[in-house]
């Protein structure tokens, strides 16, 4: 199980299993946040643990996601889909940069062009440790 926490500890997340990759996205939000995302479905192996009123979501106009950050320390902790999918499940991603580095260092890196093409970029063989440490 992977775990992450904002700086002050008010918002935490758990991720069951081992993600296939961590995504580095270059969209206008992710490039500013400096996040690395691992994905799943809300409460299906990915759980955000937070007391009420400890985090807030930001929704870009016309966007499908709500980016969540801690109201105390400001860390971007996760995003979640604004609406469930046709199957009733809600997509969620957690910011793997909030984990202890040694627990996520070997996760392969997937670059995603969220700025122009909305496509995965060709793999370059790098992992989280190559861009984080």
Backbone as JSON, one array per atom type, in Angstrom:
{
  "sequence": "XXXXXXXXXXXXXXXXXXXXXXXXXXXXXXXXXXXXXXXXXXXXXXXXXXXXXXXXXXXXXXXXXXXXXXXXXXXXXXXXXXXXXXXXXXXXXXXXXXXXXXXXXXXXXXXXXXXXXXXXXXXXXXXXXXXXX",
  "N": [[0.84, -1.18, 0.0], [0.52, 2.21, -0.82], [1.08, 5.43, 0.59], [0.23, 8.84, 1.24], [0.59, 12.27, 2.26], [-0.43, 15.6, 2.98], [1.61, 18.48, 3.82], [1.05, 19.35, 6.46], [-0.43, 17.24, 7.43], [-3.2, 17.11, 7.54], [-4.71, 16.21, 5.38], [-4.78, 13.09, 4.0], [-3.9, 10.25, 1.98], [-4.53, 6.9, 0.75], [-3.35, 4.23, -1.26], [-4.07, 1.29, -2.65], [-2.23, -1.49, -3.78], [0.03, -1.6, -6.63], [0.87, 1.01, -8.69], [0.79, 1.18, -12.28], [2.2, 3.2, -13.49], [3.4, 6.56, -12.89], [2.01, 9.62, -13.65], [3.26, 12.39, -15.33], [2.05, 15.34, -16.14], [1.64, 17.98, -18.51], [-0.27, 19.97, -18.57], [-1.91, 23.18, -18.1], [-2.62, 23.42, -15.4], [-1.35, 21.23, -13.99], [1.38, 21.66, -14.58], [1.89, 23.92, -13.11], [1.29, 23.06, -10.53], [3.14, 21.02, -10.13], [2.81, 18.26, -9.88], [2.69, 14.64, -9.61], [0.83, 12.05, -10.79], [-1.05, 9.2, -9.68], [-3.5, 6.83, -10.55], [-6.96, 5.84, -10.04], [-10.08, 4.57, -8.85], [-12.43, 6.27, -6.88], [-12.63, 5.3, -3.54], [-12.21, 2.66, -4.21], [-9.79, 1.16, -3.67], [-8.36, 3.49, -3.73], [-8.27, 5.94, -1.43], [-9.17, 8.93, 0.11], [-8.36, 10.47, 3.09], [-9.69, 12.67, 5.23], [-10.72, 15.21, 7.42], [-13.88, 16.95, 7.58], [-13.96, 20.13, 5.95], [-11.19, 20.48, 5.66], [-9.98, 20.48, 3.27], [-10.17, 21.79, -0.08], [-11.76, 22.04, -3.25], [-10.76, 22.95, -6.56], [-12.16, 23.97, -9.5], [-11.62, 24.16, -12.85], [-13.1, 26.36, -15.19], [-15.36, 24.75, -17.3], [-13.95, 22.41, -17.11], [-13.32, 18.88, -16.41], [-12.41, 17.98, -14.02], [-11.8, 18.23, -10.47], [-9.48, 19.81, -8.65], [-7.89, 19.19, -5.61], [-6.84, 20.72, -2.6], [-5.02, 21.22, 0.48], [-6.42, 23.17, 3.04], [-4.93, 24.25, 5.07], [-2.04, 23.94, 4.73], [-1.72, 24.14, 1.99], [-0.92, 22.2, 0.09], [-1.34, 20.38, -2.96], [-3.34, 17.69, -3.11], [-4.95, 15.73, -4.41], [-6.95, 14.88, -7.3], [-10.32, 14.71, -8.43], [-12.86, 13.27, -10.46], [-15.43, 15.36, -11.7], [-17.93, 14.32, -12.1], [-19.5, 11.11, -11.76], [-18.63, 8.28, -13.85], [-20.23, 6.54, -16.63], [-20.54, 4.03, -15.56], [-21.01, 4.54, -12.94], [-18.87, 4.89, -11.28], [-16.32, 6.96, -9.83], [-13.57, 8.67, -11.09], [-10.32, 9.16, -9.73], [-7.29, 10.7, -8.75], [-4.19, 10.61, -7.06], [-1.61, 12.62, -5.62], [1.5, 11.59, -6.01], [3.84, 12.73, -5.19], [3.54, 13.35, -2.58], [4.18, 11.21, -1.08], [6.51, 9.16, 0.82], [9.72, 9.43, -0.48], [11.34, 7.08, -1.02], [9.48, 5.06, -1.2], [8.18, 5.3, -3.59], [10.01, 5.63, -5.6], [10.79, 3.82, -7.66], [8.65, 3.64, -9.39], [7.51, 3.55, -12.7], [7.68, 6.27, -15.03], [5.26, 8.12, -16.75], [4.8, 10.31, -19.3], [2.48, 12.84, -20.11], [0.85, 14.65, -22.56], [-1.0, 17.01, -21.79], [-1.43, 19.54, -22.57], [-1.47, 20.16, -25.36], [-1.88, 17.91, -27.28], [-3.25, 15.92, -25.86], [-2.41, 13.32, -25.43], [-0.61, 10.33, -24.45], [2.92, 10.49, -24.16], [5.77, 9.06, -25.87], [7.32, 6.37, -24.07], [10.21, 6.88, -22.02], [11.82, 5.4, -20.44], [12.32, 6.33, -17.91], [11.93, 6.73, -14.32], [10.12, 7.64, -11.33], [12.12, 8.45, -9.49], [14.08, 9.51, -11.2], [13.26, 12.06, -11.88], [12.64, 13.31, -9.57], [14.56, 13.2, -7.5]],
  "CA": [[0.0, 0.0, 0.0], [1.21, 3.49, -0.83], [0.42, 6.45, 1.39], [0.71, 10.2, 1.07], [0.02, 13.24, 3.19], [-0.01, 16.98, 2.81], [2.69, 18.84, 4.74], [0.59, 19.43, 7.85], [-1.05, 15.97, 7.79], [-4.66, 17.19, 7.63], [-5.28, 15.44, 4.28], [-3.95, 11.93, 3.68], [-4.5, 9.3, 1.04], [-3.94, 5.57, 0.64], [-3.48, 3.64, -2.59], [-3.81, -0.14, -2.56], [-1.63, -2.05, -4.98], [1.19, -0.92, -7.22], [0.44, 1.63, -9.94], [1.59, 0.87, -13.46], [3.05, 4.36, -13.79], [3.03, 7.87, -12.35], [1.88, 10.51, -14.8], [3.71, 13.79, -15.31], [1.23, 16.03, -17.13], [2.09, 19.35, -18.74], [-1.39, 20.9, -18.74], [-1.66, 24.45, -17.41], [-2.74, 23.24, -13.95], [-0.33, 20.31, -13.46], [2.71, 22.24, -14.65], [2.0, 24.87, -12.0], [1.26, 22.32, -9.27], [4.31, 20.15, -10.0], [2.3, 16.99, -9.37], [2.83, 13.34, -10.29], [-0.44, 11.41, -10.47], [-1.38, 7.8, -9.84], [-4.94, 6.86, -10.78], [-7.85, 4.76, -9.67], [-11.46, 4.97, -8.65], [-12.68, 6.68, -5.5], [-13.02, 4.27, -2.58], [-11.9, 1.34, -4.75], [-8.34, 1.07, -3.61], [-7.83, 4.85, -3.54], [-9.12, 6.58, -0.42], [-8.69, 10.18, 0.72], [-8.74, 10.56, 4.5], [-9.63, 14.07, 5.64], [-11.86, 15.7, 8.17], [-14.59, 18.0, 6.84], [-13.41, 21.49, 5.9], [-9.73, 20.51, 5.68], [-9.5, 20.67, 1.91], [-11.1, 22.45, -0.98], [-11.55, 21.74, -4.65], [-10.74, 24.01, -7.56], [-12.64, 23.46, -10.79], [-11.45, 25.07, -13.98], [-14.34, 26.5, -15.97], [-15.45, 23.81, -18.41], [-13.13, 21.23, -16.87], [-13.95, 17.67, -15.9], [-11.75, 17.59, -12.77], [-11.73, 19.13, -9.33], [-8.18, 19.67, -7.99], [-8.08, 19.43, -4.19], [-5.66, 21.16, -1.85], [-5.22, 21.39, 1.92], [-6.7, 24.56, 3.41], [-3.95, 24.72, 6.05], [-0.67, 24.06, 4.2], [-1.78, 24.45, 0.57], [-0.47, 21.12, -0.81], [-2.3, 19.75, -3.85], [-3.35, 16.3, -2.65], [-5.61, 14.81, -5.33], [-8.06, 15.39, -8.1], [-11.4, 13.74, -8.62], [-13.79, 13.63, -11.52], [-16.57, 16.14, -11.23], [-19.12, 13.47, -12.17], [-19.21, 9.69, -11.96], [-18.74, 7.79, -15.21], [-21.45, 5.8, -16.97], [-20.61, 2.86, -14.68], [-21.28, 5.0, -11.57], [-17.61, 5.03, -10.54], [-15.69, 8.28, -9.98], [-12.12, 8.66, -11.23], [-9.56, 9.95, -8.77], [-5.83, 10.55, -8.83], [-3.51, 11.18, -5.9], [-0.3, 13.21, -5.91], [2.51, 10.69, -5.46], [4.92, 13.52, -4.58], [3.26, 13.47, -1.14], [4.63, 9.96, -0.45], [7.92, 9.11, 1.16], [10.39, 9.2, -1.77], [11.83, 5.72, -1.25], [8.36, 4.14, -1.46], [7.66, 5.51, -4.95], [11.13, 5.94, -6.48], [10.91, 2.91, -8.8], [7.45, 3.65, -10.25], [7.8, 4.1, -14.02], [7.13, 7.58, -15.32], [4.55, 8.29, -18.02], [4.56, 11.73, -19.6], [1.21, 13.04, -20.79], [0.71, 16.0, -23.12], [-2.33, 17.56, -21.5], [-1.46, 20.92, -23.03], [-1.83, 20.32, -26.77], [-2.41, 16.75, -28.0], [-4.01, 15.07, -24.94], [-1.93, 11.95, -25.68], [0.61, 9.88, -23.77], [4.13, 10.63, -24.95], [6.5, 7.78, -25.89], [8.08, 6.11, -22.85], [11.65, 7.17, -22.12], [12.53, 4.53, -19.52], [12.57, 6.98, -16.62], [11.03, 6.45, -13.21], [9.91, 8.79, -10.45], [13.4, 8.89, -8.92], [14.86, 10.26, -12.18], [12.87, 13.48, -11.96], [12.34, 13.83, -8.24], [15.68, 13.25, -6.59]],
  "C": [[0.89, 1.24, 0.0], [0.39, 4.48, -0.02], [1.03, 7.81, 1.07], [-0.01, 11.13, 2.02], [0.47, 14.63, 2.8], [1.02, 17.32, 3.89], [2.25, 18.85, 6.19], [-0.1, 18.16, 8.33], [-2.57, 15.99, 7.87], [-5.36, 16.37, 6.55], [-4.3, 14.33, 3.93], [-4.66, 11.09, 2.64], [-3.79, 7.96, 1.14], [-4.28, 5.03, -0.75], [-3.11, 2.17, -2.46], [-3.23, -0.63, -3.88], [-0.43, -1.24, -5.45], [0.75, -0.31, -8.54], [1.36, 1.23, -11.09], [2.57, 1.97, -13.81], [2.55, 5.56, -13.0], [3.05, 8.83, -13.51], [2.38, 11.92, -14.47], [2.99, 14.48, -16.46], [1.73, 17.46, -17.29], [0.94, 20.33, -18.98], [-1.12, 22.16, -17.89], [-1.78, 24.33, -15.89], [-1.58, 22.41, -13.41], [1.08, 20.89, -13.53], [2.93, 23.26, -13.52], [2.06, 24.15, -10.66], [2.49, 21.45, -9.06], [3.96, 18.76, -9.5], [2.76, 15.81, -10.22], [1.63, 12.52, -9.85], [-0.4, 9.9, -10.61], [-2.9, 7.7, -9.72], [-5.67, 5.65, -10.24], [-9.27, 5.26, -9.64], [-11.68, 5.23, -7.17], [-13.26, 5.53, -4.68], [-12.94, 2.85, -3.14], [-10.39, 1.21, -4.81], [-7.66, 2.42, -3.45], [-8.79, 5.57, -2.6], [-8.43, 7.84, 0.09], [-9.25, 10.25, 2.13], [-8.58, 12.01, 4.93], [-10.88, 14.41, 6.44], [-12.58, 16.75, 7.33], [-13.9, 19.37, 6.99], [-11.89, 21.55, 6.06], [-9.14, 20.7, 4.29], [-10.6, 21.28, 1.05], [-10.76, 22.07, -2.41], [-11.55, 22.99, -5.51], [-11.15, 23.4, -8.89], [-12.41, 24.53, -11.85], [-12.77, 25.18, -14.72], [-14.31, 25.54, -17.17], [-14.66, 22.53, -18.21], [-13.9, 20.07, -16.29], [-13.44, 17.27, -14.52], [-11.9, 18.66, -11.71], [-10.4, 18.84, -8.63], [-8.35, 20.05, -6.53], [-6.76, 19.76, -3.5], [-6.03, 21.35, -0.39], [-5.42, 22.87, 2.23], [-5.7, 25.12, 4.42], [-2.59, 24.95, 5.4], [-0.61, 24.3, 2.69], [-1.34, 23.36, -0.39], [-1.63, 20.62, -1.67], [-2.24, 18.25, -3.57], [-3.92, 15.32, -3.67], [-6.52, 15.58, -6.28], [-9.11, 14.29, -8.16], [-12.28, 14.24, -9.75], [-14.97, 14.39, -10.96], [-17.85, 15.32, -11.21], [-18.69, 12.01, -12.29], [-19.33, 9.34, -13.44], [-20.04, 7.05, -15.42], [-21.64, 4.58, -16.08], [-20.86, 3.23, -13.22], [-20.03, 5.2, -10.73], [-16.99, 6.41, -10.83], [-14.18, 8.12, -10.04], [-11.49, 9.57, -10.18], [-8.08, 9.71, -9.03], [-5.24, 11.21, -7.59], [-2.1, 11.6, -6.3], [0.78, 12.39, -5.22], [3.7, 11.45, -4.87], [4.71, 13.71, -3.07], [3.6, 12.19, -0.38], [6.07, 10.1, 0.0], [8.68, 8.7, -0.11], [10.81, 7.76, -2.03], [10.7, 4.73, -1.57], [7.85, 4.24, -2.89], [8.75, 5.69, -6.0], [11.16, 5.09, -7.75], [9.68, 2.89, -9.71], [7.83, 4.25, -11.61], [7.07, 5.43, -14.24], [6.45, 7.57, -16.69], [4.31, 9.78, -18.22], [3.29, 11.83, -20.44], [1.14, 14.48, -21.27], [-0.72, 16.48, -22.95], [-2.48, 18.98, -21.98], [-1.95, 21.03, -24.47], [-2.49, 19.1, -27.39], [-3.32, 15.86, -27.17], [-3.69, 13.6, -25.17], [-0.76, 11.64, -24.75], [1.78, 10.1, -24.72], [4.89, 9.31, -24.91], [7.29, 7.59, -24.59], [9.57, 6.38, -23.07], [12.47, 6.35, -21.12], [12.82, 5.14, -18.16], [11.55, 6.55, -15.58], [10.96, 7.7, -12.33], [11.23, 9.33, -9.9], [14.22, 9.74, -9.89], [14.49, 11.73, -12.26], [12.65, 14.12, -10.6], [13.58, 14.06, -7.39], [16.88, 13.94, -7.21]]
}
